Amino acid sequence: MIINESSLCVEPIRKIPGLTWLVRWVVSKTTGFQNSVMKGSFGSQDETNTAIDTNELKAGEEENLVISGNGFVLLACLMVDHEHVSSGSIRDSILKELPIDSDGNSGGIQFMIKTLKAFCNFYHYSVGDLSVAVIAPVVKLITGLEEINEAEQQAKWSQIYNSTLSLCNSPHISQDG
């Protein structure tokens, strides 16, 4: 008996690049707390929320937070790797797969940063002082992501400024009033 692809699947198998699959899988682990991360109430390090309130996590979500935290550590390493020229295209591939909030805005790097902060807070809450061995390198990654985010924001504002400036200097707009 020969089993072919069409007899196993209702839909044809679609090939997905490995990085895309990994990002989608990591993001899928955040489903239970994704809205809290996107709204900014989860993983915050304010004085009012120095450790994760485990009541915010649904039963069994602790494991998903740890899995997604570790996944985002790997993805952050790929994004902040300055030695490889392709890190920009890797960064773009990762950012393209991150969730979109209810207003249609991408969570982007901020989603990763907030999830990693929540991961660190939960890890510290669970393990205590021994967590410094894990948290310290993750904090360095968060700093690298924040630098990338800041550079991207500056580039966006620069682009907006330049396009506004070019509109103001357009010969079609009278400067006399």
Secondary structure, DSSP 8 states (H G I E B T S, - for coil): ----HHHH-SS------HHHHHHHHHHHTTTTTHHHHHHT-SS--SGGGSS--GGGS-TTHHHHHHHHHHHHHHHHHHHH--S-TTHHHHHHHHHHTS-B-TTS-B-HHHHHHHHHHHHHHHHHHHHGGGGHHHHHHHHHHHHHHHHHHHHHHHHHHHHHHHHHHHHHT-TTS-S--
